[in-house]
Amino acid sequence: MNILVTGATGYIGKRLIPLLVNEGHHVICAVRDKLRADKSYLNEEHIEVVEADFLKPETLIIFLKI
């Protein structure tokens, strides 16, 4: 199952993402700044990091492709 996690760089997101991946889910991490995302996410095949700011509608076009 595809699961979108907003706040992936926050306290809860950092703990939730590994649990979801271990359950076999494909996790899409929405972050405002990719440089702040956990570097281990970049090498994980079940994790996709997308840059989006929910206060800027033009950055949300990425979700139309998912």
Secondary structure, DSSP 8 states (H G I E B T S, - for coil): -EEEEESTTSHHHHHHHHHHHHTT-EEEEEES-GGGS-GGGGG-TTEEEEE--TT-GGGGGGGG--
